[in-house]
Amino acid sequence: MTSYEAVSIYGAGQNNESFDVYGPVKAYVNHVGTNVDVSWQAGTLLQSTNVAGPYKAVTGATPPFYRTTPTGSSMFFRIQP
């Protein structure tokens, strides 16, 4: 264990936080042919037709990949840890 890891664990404990968390989850969106591919590391993929929400879980989407076909309306995605 490095000194930084030890200090991080100690600091998390001092603030009643867990030390075994990972950083921010990043989502990647690619247009492939007529499909849209969404990739992410962990968490629940959420979608909405409005950037402000409300967002709901995407049925059948599990990390690290989800493929959908655009319907002509705007679609916004978020990741819920």
PDB file of N, CA, C and O in Angstrom:
ATOM      1  N   MET A   1       0.850  -1.163   0.000  1.00  0.00           N
ATOM      2  CA  MET A   1       0.000   0.000   0.000  1.00  0.00           C
ATOM      3  C   MET A   1       0.899   1.230   0.000  1.00  0.00           C
ATOM      4  O   MET A   1       1.877   1.309   0.744  1.00  0.00           O
ATOM      5  N   THR A   2       0.544   2.179  -0.848  1.00  0.00           N
ATOM      6  CA  THR A   2       1.337   3.406  -0.918  1.00  0.00           C
ATOM      7  C   THR A   2       0.943   4.353   0.216  1.00  0.00           C
ATOM      8  O   THR A   2      -0.094   4.181   0.856  1.00  0.00           O
ATOM      9  N   SER A   3       1.777   5.337   0.445  1.00  0.00           N
ATOM     10  CA  SER A   3       1.463   6.315   1.491  1.00  0.00           C
ATOM     11  C   SER A   3       0.210   7.113   1.116  1.00  0.00           C
ATOM     12  O   SER A   3      -0.566   7.485   1.996  1.00  0.00           O
ATOM     13  N   TYR A   4       0.005   7.378  -0.169  1.00  0.00           N
ATOM     14  CA  TYR A   4      -1.190   8.099  -0.603  1.00  0.00           C
ATOM     15  C   TYR A   4      -2.445   7.277  -0.312  1.00  0.00           C
ATOM     16  O   TYR A   4      -3.447   7.824   0.146  1.00  0.00           O
ATOM     17  N   GLU A   5      -2.400   5.962  -0.575  1.00  0.00           N
ATOM     18  CA  GLU A   5      -3.542   5.100  -0.286  1.00  0.00           C
ATOM     19  C   GLU A   5      -3.856   5.089   1.205  1.00  0.00           C
ATOM     20  O   GLU A   5      -5.021   5.143   1.600  1.00  0.00           O
ATOM     21  N   ALA A   6      -2.814   5.021   2.033  1.00  0.00           N
ATOM     22  CA  ALA A   6      -3.016   5.021   3.485  1.00  0.00           C
ATOM     23  C   ALA A   6      -3.646   6.336   3.951  1.00  0.00           C
ATOM     24  O   ALA A   6      -4.569   6.325   4.766  1.00  0.00           O
ATOM     25  N   VAL A   7      -3.157   7.456   3.444  1.00  0.00           N
ATOM     26  CA  VAL A   7      -3.700   8.758   3.812  1.00  0.00           C
ATOM     27  C   VAL A   7      -5.150   8.879   3.326  1.00  0.00           C
ATOM     28  O   VAL A   7      -5.989   9.444   4.026  1.00  0.00           O
ATOM     29  N   SER A   8      -5.445   8.357   2.140  1.00  0.00           N
ATOM     30  CA  SER A   8      -6.802   8.421   1.597  1.00  0.00           C
ATOM     31  C   SER A   8      -7.778   7.615   2.443  1.00  0.00           C
ATOM     32  O   SER A   8      -8.895   8.064   2.699  1.00  0.00           O
ATOM     33  N   ILE A   9      -7.364   6.428   2.879  1.00  0.00           N
ATOM     34  CA  ILE A   9      -8.211   5.596   3.734  1.00  0.00           C
ATOM     35  C   ILE A   9      -8.444   6.287   5.069  1.00  0.00           C
ATOM     36  O   ILE A   9      -9.568   6.317   5.571  1.00  0.00           O
ATOM     37  N   TYR A  10      -7.390   6.839   5.639  1.00  0.00           N
ATOM     38  CA  TYR A  10      -7.513   7.553   6.912  1.00  0.00           C
ATOM     39  C   TYR A  10      -8.454   8.746   6.770  1.00  0.00           C
ATOM     40  O   TYR A  10      -9.329   8.951   7.611  1.00  0.00           O
ATOM     41  N   GLY A  11      -8.275   9.540   5.699  1.00  0.00           N
ATOM     42  CA  GLY A  11      -9.115  10.716   5.481  1.00  0.00           C
ATOM     43  C   GLY A  11     -10.580  10.343   5.295  1.00  0.00           C
ATOM     44  O   GLY A  11     -11.466  11.023   5.813  1.00  0.00           O
ATOM     45  N   ALA A  12     -10.834   9.279   4.564  1.00  0.00           N
ATOM     46  CA  ALA A  12     -12.212   8.829   4.366  1.00  0.00           C
ATOM     47  C   ALA A  12     -12.832   8.429   5.701  1.00  0.00           C
ATOM     48  O   ALA A  12     -13.985   8.761   5.976  1.00  0.00           O
ATOM     49  N   GLY A  13     -12.075   7.723   6.523  1.00  0.00           N
ATOM     50  CA  GLY A  13     -12.574   7.307   7.833  1.00  0.00           C
ATOM     51  C   GLY A  13     -12.869   8.488   8.740  1.00  0.00           C
ATOM     52  O   GLY A  13     -13.836   8.456   9.501  1.00  0.00           O
ATOM     53  N   GLN A  14     -12.061   9.514   8.669  1.00  0.00           N
ATOM     54  CA  GLN A  14     -12.270  10.704   9.486  1.00  0.00           C
ATOM     55  C   GLN A  14     -13.569  11.417   9.107  1.00  0.00           C
ATOM     56  O   GLN A  14     -14.164  12.112   9.931  1.00  0.00           O
ATOM     57  N   ASN A  15     -14.008  11.241   7.848  1.00  0.00           N
ATOM     58  CA  ASN A  15     -15.219  11.902   7.362  1.00  0.00           C
ATOM     59  C   ASN A  15     -16.405  10.945   7.265  1.00  0.00           C
ATOM     60  O   ASN A  15     -17.408  11.250   6.620  1.00  0.00           O
ATOM     61  N   ASN A  16     -16.281   9.773   7.918  1.00  0.00           N
ATOM     62  CA  ASN A  16     -17.330   8.748   7.875  1.00  0.00           C
ATOM     63  C   ASN A  16     -17.730   8.374   6.453  1.00  0.00           C
ATOM     64  O   ASN A  16     -18.910   8.169   6.173  1.00  0.00           O
ATOM     65  N   GLU A  17     -16.746   8.284   5.550  1.00  0.00           N
ATOM     66  CA  GLU A  17     -16.971   7.910   4.168  1.00  0.00           C
ATOM     67  C   GLU A  17     -16.305   6.569   3.887  1.00  0.00           C
ATOM     68  O   GLU A  17     -15.382   6.161   4.593  1.00  0.00           O
ATOM     69  N   SER A  18     -16.774   5.903   2.870  1.00  0.00           N
ATOM     70  CA  SER A  18     -16.161   4.646   2.454  1.00  0.00           C
ATOM     71  C   SER A  18     -14.882   4.938   1.682  1.00  0.00           C
ATOM     72  O   SER A  18     -14.799   5.937   0.967  1.00  0.00           O
ATOM     73  N   PHE A  19     -13.897   4.077   1.822  1.00  0.00           N
ATOM     74  CA  PHE A  19     -12.654   4.264   1.096  1.00  0.00           C
ATOM     75  C   PHE A  19     -12.591   3.399  -0.162  1.00  0.00           C
ATOM     76  O   PHE A  19     -11.664   3.545  -0.958  1.00  0.00           O
ATOM     77  N   ASP A  20     -13.545   2.514  -0.353  1.00  0.00           N
ATOM     78  CA  ASP A  20     -13.484   1.601  -1.496  1.00  0.00           C
ATOM     79  C   ASP A  20     -14.427   2.031  -2.618  1.00  0.00           C
ATOM     80  O   ASP A  20     -15.206   1.226  -3.130  1.00  0.00           O
ATOM     81  N   VAL A  21     -14.348   3.301  -2.991  1.00  0.00           N
ATOM     82  CA  VAL A  21     -15.168   3.827  -4.072  1.00  0.00           C
ATOM     83  C   VAL A  21     -14.283   4.097  -5.281  1.00  0.00           C
ATOM     84  O   VAL A  21     -13.064   4.217  -5.157  1.00  0.00           O
ATOM     85  N   TYR A  22     -14.894   4.189  -6.429  1.00  0.00           N
ATOM     86  CA  TYR A  22     -14.146   4.494  -7.638  1.00  0.00           C
ATOM     87  C   TYR A  22     -14.516   5.889  -8.107  1.00  0.00           C
ATOM     88  O   TYR A  22     -15.498   6.473  -7.650  1.00  0.00           O
ATOM     89  N   GLY A  23     -13.730   6.406  -9.010  1.00  0.00           N
ATOM     90  CA  GLY A  23     -13.920   7.762  -9.501  1.00  0.00           C
ATOM     91  C   GLY A  23     -15.171   7.910 -10.339  1.00  0.00           C
ATOM     92  O   GLY A  23     -15.994   6.997 -10.400  1.00  0.00           O
ATOM     93  N   PRO A  24     -15.318   9.044 -10.979  1.00  0.00           N
ATOM     94  CA  PRO A  24     -16.514   9.292 -11.774  1.00  0.00           C
ATOM     95  C   PRO A  24     -16.642   8.290 -12.920  1.00  0.00           C
ATOM     96  O   PRO A  24     -15.645   7.891 -13.522  1.00  0.00           O
ATOM     97  N   VAL A  25     -17.858   7.896 -13.209  1.00  0.00           N
ATOM     98  CA  VAL A  25     -18.128   6.988 -14.321  1.00  0.00           C
ATOM     99  C   VAL A  25     -18.285   7.831 -15.575  1.00  0.00           C
ATOM    100  O   VAL A  25     -18.999   8.834 -15.566  1.00  0.00           O
ATOM    101  N   LYS A  26     -17.629   7.434 -16.645  1.00  0.00           N
ATOM    102  CA  LYS A  26     -17.705   8.157 -17.903  1.00  0.00           C
ATOM    103  C   LYS A  26     -18.544   7.368 -18.897  1.00  0.00           C
ATOM    104  O   LYS A  26     -18.456   6.143 -18.971  1.00  0.00           O
ATOM    105  N   ALA A  27     -19.344   8.080 -19.646  1.00  0.00           N
ATOM    106  CA  ALA A  27     -20.161   7.463 -20.689  1.00  0.00           C
ATOM    107  C   ALA A  27     -19.618   7.907 -22.047  1.00  0.00           C
ATOM    108  O   ALA A  27     -19.217   9.055 -22.232  1.00  0.00           O
ATOM    109  N   TYR A  28     -19.618   6.975 -22.976  1.00  0.00           N
ATOM    110  CA  TYR A  28     -19.184   7.250 -24.339  1.00  0.00           C
ATOM    111  C   TYR A  28     -20.333   6.915 -25.282  1.00  0.00           C
ATOM    112  O   TYR A  28     -20.950   5.857 -25.163  1.00  0.00           O
ATOM    113  N   VAL A  29     -20.617   7.811 -26.212  1.00  0.00           N
ATOM    114  CA  VAL A  29     -21.698   7.603 -27.172  1.00  0.00           C
ATOM    115  C   VAL A  29     -21.102   7.673 -28.574  1.00  0.00           C
ATOM    116  O   VAL A  29     -20.419   8.637 -28.923  1.00  0.00           O
ATOM    117  N   ASN A  30     -21.367   6.643 -29.370  1.00  0.00           N
ATOM    118  CA  ASN A  30     -20.867   6.581 -30.743  1.00  0.00           C
ATOM    119  C   ASN A  30     -22.008   6.264 -31.688  1.00  0.00           C
ATOM    120  O   ASN A  30     -22.873   5.443 -31.385  1.00  0.00           O
ATOM    121  N   HIS A  31     -22.001   6.922 -32.834  1.00  0.00           N
ATOM    122  CA  HIS A  31     -22.973   6.636 -33.881  1.00  0.00           C
ATOM    123  C   HIS A  31     -22.329   5.629 -34.824  1.00  0.00           C
ATOM    124  O   HIS A  31     -21.320   5.934 -35.461  1.00  0.00           O
ATOM    125  N   VAL A  32     -22.903   4.430 -34.920  1.00  0.00           N
ATOM    126  CA  VAL A  32     -22.352   3.355 -35.737  1.00  0.00           C
ATOM    127  C   VAL A  32     -23.428   2.908 -36.718  1.00  0.00           C
ATOM    128  O   VAL A  32     -24.388   2.242 -36.331  1.00  0.00           O
ATOM    129  N   GLY A  33     -23.270   3.270 -37.972  1.00  0.00           N
ATOM    130  CA  GLY A  33     -24.297   2.946 -38.964  1.00  0.00           C
ATOM    131  C   GLY A  33     -25.599   3.626 -38.591  1.00  0.00           C
ATOM    132  O   GLY A  33     -25.650   4.848 -38.449  1.00  0.00           O
ATOM    133  N   THR A  34     -26.653   2.835 -38.433  1.00  0.00           N
ATOM    134  CA  THR A  34     -27.948   3.393 -38.026  1.00  0.00           C
ATOM    135  C   THR A  34     -28.181   3.263 -36.527  1.00  0.00           C
ATOM    136  O   THR A  34     -29.274   3.558 -36.043  1.00  0.00           O
ATOM    137  N   ASN A  35     -27.165   2.825 -35.787  1.00  0.00           N
ATOM    138  CA  ASN A  35     -27.291   2.604 -34.344  1.00  0.00           C
ATOM    139  C   ASN A  35     -26.538   3.655 -33.541  1.00  0.00           C
ATOM    140  O   ASN A  35     -25.643   4.332 -34.046  1.00  0.00           O
ATOM    141  N   VAL A  36     -26.927   3.769 -32.281  1.00  0.00           N
ATOM    142  CA  VAL A  36     -26.190   4.564 -31.303  1.00  0.00           C
ATOM    143  C   VAL A  36     -25.712   3.600 -30.229  1.00  0.00           C
ATOM    144  O   VAL A  36     -26.518   2.901 -29.616  1.00  0.00           O
ATOM    145  N   ASP A  37     -24.402   3.559 -29.999  1.00  0.00           N
ATOM    146  CA  ASP A  37     -23.804   2.702 -28.981  1.00  0.00           C
ATOM    147  C   ASP A  37     -23.410   3.539 -27.771  1.00  0.00           C
ATOM    148  O   ASP A  37     -22.726   4.553 -27.908  1.00  0.00           O
ATOM    149  N   VAL A  38     -23.841   3.116 -26.592  1.00  0.00           N
ATOM    150  CA  VAL A  38     -23.486   3.789 -25.346  1.00  0.00           C
ATOM    151  C   VAL A  38     -22.641   2.819 -24.530  1.00  0.00           C
ATOM    152  O   VAL A  38     -23.040   1.675 -24.310  1.00  0.00           O
ATOM    153  N   SER A  39     -21.470   3.277 -24.081  1.00  0.00           N
ATOM    154  CA  SER A  39     -20.571   2.450 -23.264  1.00  0.00           C
ATOM    155  C   SER A  39     -20.300   3.160 -21.952  1.00  0.00           C
ATOM    156  O   SER A  39     -20.152   4.382 -21.928  1.00  0.00           O
ATOM    157  N   TRP A  40     -20.232   2.399 -20.844  1.00  0.00           N
ATOM    158  CA  TRP A  40     -19.930   2.951 -19.524  1.00  0.00           C
ATOM    159  C   TRP A  40     -19.407   1.819 -18.650  1.00  0.00           C
ATOM    160  O   TRP A  40     -19.624   0.647 -18.957  1.00  0.00           O
ATOM    161  N   GLN A  41     -18.711   2.166 -17.551  1.00  0.00           N
ATOM    162  CA  GLN A  41     -18.039   1.159 -16.728  1.00  0.00           C
ATOM    163  C   GLN A  41     -18.944   0.491 -15.706  1.00  0.00           C
ATOM    164  O   GLN A  41     -18.848  -0.719 -15.502  1.00  0.00           O
ATOM    165  N   ALA A  42     -19.814   1.246 -15.062  1.00  0.00           N
ATOM    166  CA  ALA A  42     -20.623   0.706 -13.966  1.00  0.00           C
ATOM    167  C   ALA A  42     -21.808   1.617 -13.713  1.00  0.00           C
ATOM    168  O   ALA A  42     -21.814   2.771 -14.143  1.00  0.00           O
ATOM    169  N   GLY A  43     -22.807   1.106 -13.021  1.00  0.00           N
ATOM    170  CA  GLY A  43     -23.974   1.896 -12.668  1.00  0.00           C
ATOM    171  C   GLY A  43     -25.158   1.590 -13.566  1.00  0.00           C
ATOM    172  O   GLY A  43     -25.120   0.649 -14.359  1.00  0.00           O
ATOM    173  N   THR A  44     -26.208   2.390 -13.440  1.00  0.00           N
ATOM    174  CA  THR A  44     -27.439   2.205 -14.186  1.00  0.00           C
ATOM    175  C   THR A  44     -27.549   3.276 -15.258  1.00  0.00           C
ATOM    176  O   THR A  44     -27.398   4.465 -14.975  1.00  0.00           O
ATOM    177  N   LEU A  45     -27.809   2.857 -16.478  1.00  0.00           N
ATOM    178  CA  LEU A  45     -27.994   3.797 -17.578  1.00  0.00           C
ATOM    179  C   LEU A  45     -29.417   4.346 -17.521  1.00  0.00           C
ATOM    180  O   LEU A  45     -30.386   3.589 -17.485  1.00  0.00           O
ATOM    181  N   LEU A  46     -29.527   5.680 -17.511  1.00  0.00           N
ATOM    182  CA  LEU A  46     -30.824   6.357 -17.472  1.00  0.00           C
ATOM    183  C   LEU A  46     -31.015   7.132 -18.768  1.00  0.00           C
ATOM    184  O   LEU A  46     -30.041   7.543 -19.399  1.00  0.00           O
ATOM    185  N   GLN A  47     -32.272   7.332 -19.168  1.00  0.00           N
ATOM    186  CA  GLN A  47     -32.546   8.111 -20.373  1.00  0.00           C
ATOM    187  C   GLN A  47     -33.745   9.033 -20.185  1.00  0.00           C
ATOM    188  O   GLN A  47     -34.612   8.797 -19.343  1.00  0.00           O
ATOM    189  N   SER A  48     -33.767  10.091 -20.995  1.00  0.00           N
ATOM    190  CA  SER A  48     -34.869  11.039 -20.982  1.00  0.00           C
ATOM    191  C   SER A  48     -34.951  11.697 -22.351  1.00  0.00           C
ATOM    192  O   SER A  48     -33.964  11.725 -23.087  1.00  0.00           O
ATOM    193  N   THR A  49     -36.093  12.216 -22.691  1.00  0.00           N
ATOM    194  CA  THR A  49     -36.236  12.994 -23.921  1.00  0.00           C
ATOM    195  C   THR A  49     -35.988  14.472 -23.662  1.00  0.00           C
ATOM    196  O   THR A  49     -36.022  15.278 -24.592  1.00  0.00           O
ATOM    197  N   ASN A  50     -35.737  14.838 -22.401  1.00  0.00           N
ATOM    198  CA  ASN A  50     -35.485  16.217 -22.007  1.00  0.00           C
ATOM    199  C   ASN A  50     -34.219  16.238 -21.156  1.00  0.00           C
ATOM    200  O   ASN A  50     -34.103  15.453 -20.215  1.00  0.00           O
ATOM    201  N   VAL A  51     -33.281  17.108 -21.463  1.00  0.00           N
ATOM    202  CA  VAL A  51     -32.022  17.150 -20.717  1.00  0.00           C
ATOM    203  C   VAL A  51     -32.250  17.387 -19.223  1.00  0.00           C
ATOM    204  O   VAL A  51     -31.445  16.945 -18.403  1.00  0.00           O
ATOM    205  N   ALA A  52     -33.328  18.075 -18.858  1.00  0.00           N
ATOM    206  CA  ALA A  52     -33.629  18.346 -17.452  1.00  0.00           C
ATOM    207  C   ALA A  52     -34.349  17.186 -16.767  1.00  0.00           C
ATOM    208  O   ALA A  52     -34.549  17.215 -15.552  1.00  0.00           O
ATOM    209  N   GLY A  53     -34.741  16.165 -17.532  1.00  0.00           N
ATOM    210  CA  GLY A  53     -35.418  15.010 -16.950  1.00  0.00           C
ATOM    211  C   GLY A  53     -36.912  15.112 -17.091  1.00  0.00           C
ATOM    212  O   GLY A  53     -37.410  16.030 -17.743  1.00  0.00           O
ATOM    213  N   PRO A  54     -37.628  14.206 -16.504  1.00  0.00           N
ATOM    214  CA  PRO A  54     -37.150  13.153 -15.601  1.00  0.00           C
ATOM    215  C   PRO A  54     -36.453  12.023 -16.374  1.00  0.00           C
ATOM    216  O   PRO A  54     -36.742  11.785 -17.547  1.00  0.00           O
ATOM    217  N   TYR A  55     -35.534  11.339 -15.694  1.00  0.00           N
ATOM    218  CA  TYR A  55     -34.786  10.232 -16.263  1.00  0.00           C
ATOM    219  C   TYR A  55     -35.327   8.919 -15.707  1.00  0.00           C
ATOM    220  O   TYR A  55     -35.735   8.846 -14.548  1.00  0.00           O
ATOM    221  N   LYS A  56     -35.325   7.885 -16.543  1.00  0.00           N
ATOM    222  CA  LYS A  56     -35.731   6.559 -16.091  1.00  0.00           C
ATOM    223  C   LYS A  56     -34.711   5.531 -16.566  1.00  0.00           C
ATOM    224  O   LYS A  56     -34.004   5.752 -17.549  1.00  0.00           O
ATOM    225  N   ALA A  57     -34.643   4.417 -15.864  1.00  0.00           N
ATOM    226  CA  ALA A  57     -33.688   3.361 -16.206  1.00  0.00           C
ATOM    227  C   ALA A  57     -34.013   2.792 -17.584  1.00  0.00           C
ATOM    228  O   ALA A  57     -35.178   2.624 -17.943  1.00  0.00           O
ATOM    229  N   VAL A  58     -32.959   2.496 -18.352  1.00  0.00           N
ATOM    230  CA  VAL A  58     -33.113   1.912 -19.676  1.00  0.00           C
ATOM    231  C   VAL A  58     -33.279   0.404 -19.515  1.00  0.00           C
ATOM    232  O   VAL A  58     -32.381  -0.275 -19.017  1.00  0.00           O
ATOM    233  N   THR A  59     -34.415  -0.110 -19.933  1.00  0.00           N
ATOM    234  CA  THR A  59     -34.692  -1.537 -19.829  1.00  0.00           C
ATOM    235  C   THR A  59     -33.694  -2.334 -20.666  1.00  0.00           C
ATOM    236  O   THR A  59     -33.493  -2.045 -21.846  1.00  0.00           O
ATOM    237  N   GLY A  60     -33.072  -3.338 -20.051  1.00  0.00           N
ATOM    238  CA  GLY A  60     -32.139  -4.210 -20.754  1.00  0.00           C
ATOM    239  C   GLY A  60     -30.727  -3.683 -20.892  1.00  0.00           C
ATOM    240  O   GLY A  60     -29.879  -4.361 -21.471  1.00  0.00           O
ATOM    241  N   ALA A  61     -30.446  -2.498 -20.380  1.00  0.00           N
ATOM    242  CA  ALA A  61     -29.103  -1.927 -20.489  1.00  0.00           C
ATOM    243  C   ALA A  61     -28.264  -2.330 -19.288  1.00  0.00           C
ATOM    244  O   ALA A  61     -28.611  -2.027 -18.146  1.00  0.00           O
ATOM    245  N   THR A  62     -27.163  -3.011 -19.550  1.00  0.00           N
ATOM    246  CA  THR A  62     -26.226  -3.390 -18.490  1.00  0.00           C
ATOM    247  C   THR A  62     -24.819  -2.989 -18.911  1.00  0.00           C
ATOM    248  O   THR A  62     -24.484  -3.072 -20.093  1.00  0.00           O
ATOM    249  N   PRO A  63     -23.985  -2.555 -17.961  1.00  0.00           N
ATOM    250  CA  PRO A  63     -22.626  -2.169 -18.318  1.00  0.00           C
ATOM    251  C   PRO A  63     -21.905  -3.365 -18.922  1.00  0.00           C
ATOM    252  O   PRO A  63     -22.174  -4.491 -18.503  1.00  0.00           O
ATOM    253  N   PRO A  64     -21.045  -3.194 -19.842  1.00  0.00           N
ATOM    254  CA  PRO A  64     -20.464  -1.925 -20.293  1.00  0.00           C
ATOM    255  C   PRO A  64     -21.022  -1.407 -21.609  1.00  0.00           C
ATOM    256  O   PRO A  64     -20.427  -0.503 -22.196  1.00  0.00           O
ATOM    257  N   PHE A  65     -22.161  -1.948 -22.109  1.00  0.00           N
ATOM    258  CA  PHE A  65     -22.559  -1.606 -23.472  1.00  0.00           C
ATOM    259  C   PHE A  65     -24.076  -1.664 -23.651  1.00  0.00           C
ATOM    260  O   PHE A  65     -24.755  -2.537 -23.111  1.00  0.00           O
ATOM    261  N   TYR A  66     -24.583  -0.702 -24.429  1.00  0.00           N
ATOM    262  CA  TYR A  66     -25.993  -0.705 -24.811  1.00  0.00           C
ATOM    263  C   TYR A  66     -26.099  -0.147 -26.224  1.00  0.00           C
ATOM    264  O   TYR A  66     -25.503   0.886 -26.530  1.00  0.00           O
ATOM    265  N   ARG A  67     -26.847  -0.816 -27.077  1.00  0.00           N
ATOM    266  CA  ARG A  67     -27.056  -0.355 -28.454  1.00  0.00           C
ATOM    267  C   ARG A  67     -28.526  -0.037 -28.650  1.00  0.00           C
ATOM    268  O   ARG A  67     -29.400  -0.811 -28.256  1.00  0.00           O
ATOM    269  N   THR A  68     -28.792   1.115 -29.264  1.00  0.00           N
ATOM    270  CA  THR A  68     -30.161   1.517 -29.563  1.00  0.00           C
ATOM    271  C   THR A  68     -30.210   2.103 -30.967  1.00  0.00           C
ATOM    272  O   THR A  68     -29.183   2.481 -31.530  1.00  0.00           O
ATOM    273  N   THR A  69     -31.395   2.172 -31.518  1.00  0.00           N
ATOM    274  CA  THR A  69     -31.605   2.778 -32.827  1.00  0.00           C
ATOM    275  C   THR A  69     -32.364   4.085 -32.626  1.00  0.00           C
ATOM    276  O   THR A  69     -33.415   4.092 -31.984  1.00  0.00           O
ATOM    277  N   PRO A  70     -31.852   5.188 -33.161  1.00  0.00           N
ATOM    278  CA  PRO A  70     -32.530   6.476 -32.992  1.00  0.00           C
ATOM    279  C   PRO A  70     -33.961   6.449 -33.541  1.00  0.00           C
ATOM    280  O   PRO A  70     -34.250   5.801 -34.546  1.00  0.00           O
ATOM    281  N   THR A  71     -34.835   7.166 -32.855  1.00  0.00           N
ATOM    282  CA  THR A  71     -36.244   7.211 -33.249  1.00  0.00           C
ATOM    283  C   THR A  71     -36.616   8.539 -33.890  1.00  0.00           C
ATOM    284  O   THR A  71     -37.764   8.726 -34.292  1.00  0.00           O
ATOM    285  N   GLY A  72     -35.679   9.452 -33.992  1.00  0.00           N
ATOM    286  CA  GLY A  72     -35.971  10.759 -34.563  1.00  0.00           C
ATOM    287  C   GLY A  72     -36.153  11.839 -33.525  1.00  0.00           C
ATOM    288  O   GLY A  72     -36.075  13.023 -33.856  1.00  0.00           O
ATOM    289  N   SER A  73     -36.396  11.468 -32.261  1.00  0.00           N
ATOM    290  CA  SER A  73     -36.513  12.468 -31.194  1.00  0.00           C
ATOM    291  C   SER A  73     -35.216  12.500 -30.394  1.00  0.00           C
ATOM    292  O   SER A  73     -34.447  11.539 -30.402  1.00  0.00           O
ATOM    293  N   SER A  74     -34.984  13.599 -29.713  1.00  0.00           N
ATOM    294  CA  SER A  74     -33.775  13.735 -28.894  1.00  0.00           C
ATOM    295  C   SER A  74     -33.799  12.741 -27.748  1.00  0.00           C
ATOM    296  O   SER A  74     -34.853  12.470 -27.172  1.00  0.00           O
ATOM    297  N   MET A  75     -32.636  12.199 -27.420  1.00  0.00           N
ATOM    298  CA  MET A  75     -32.515  11.278 -26.297  1.00  0.00           C
ATOM    299  C   MET A  75     -31.268  11.671 -25.497  1.00  0.00           C
ATOM    300  O   MET A  75     -30.191  11.859 -26.062  1.00  0.00           O
ATOM    301  N   PHE A  76     -31.427  11.791 -24.196  1.00  0.00           N
ATOM    302  CA  PHE A  76     -30.328  12.165 -23.313  1.00  0.00           C
ATOM    303  C   PHE A  76     -30.070  11.013 -22.357  1.00  0.00           C
ATOM    304  O   PHE A  76     -31.008  10.372 -21.884  1.00  0.00           O
ATOM    305  N   PHE A  77     -28.801  10.750 -22.072  1.00  0.00           N
ATOM    306  CA  PHE A  77     -28.419   9.644 -21.183  1.00  0.00           C
ATOM    307  C   PHE A  77     -27.646  10.172 -19.990  1.00  0.00           C
ATOM    308  O   PHE A  77     -26.928  11.168 -20.082  1.00  0.00           O
ATOM    309  N   ARG A  78     -27.805   9.487 -18.868  1.00  0.00           N
ATOM    310  CA  ARG A  78     -27.039   9.723 -17.627  1.00  0.00           C
ATOM    311  C   ARG A  78     -26.709   8.376 -17.022  1.00  0.00           C
ATOM    312  O   ARG A  78     -27.330   7.361 -17.336  1.00  0.00           O
ATOM    313  N   ILE A  79     -25.727   8.388 -16.158  1.00  0.00           N
ATOM    314  CA  ILE A  79     -25.347   7.189 -15.416  1.00  0.00           C
ATOM    315  C   ILE A  79     -25.634   7.436 -13.944  1.00  0.00           C
ATOM    316  O   ILE A  79     -25.206   8.446 -13.386  1.00  0.00           O
ATOM    317  N   GLN A  80     -26.355   6.520 -13.316  1.00  0.00           N
ATOM    318  CA  GLN A  80     -26.601   6.586 -11.868  1.00  0.00           C
ATOM    319  C   GLN A  80     -25.697   5.559 -11.220  1.00  0.00           C
ATOM    320  O   GLN A  80     -25.785   4.370 -11.522  1.00  0.00           O
ATOM    321  N   PRO A  81     -24.812   6.019 -10.313  1.00  0.00           N
ATOM    322  CA  PRO A  81     -23.892   5.055  -9.661  1.00  0.00           C
ATOM    323  C   PRO A  81     -24.612   4.016  -8.835  1.00  0.00           C
ATOM    324  O   PRO A  81     -23.972   3.151  -8.236  1.00  0.00           O
TER     325      PRO A  81
END
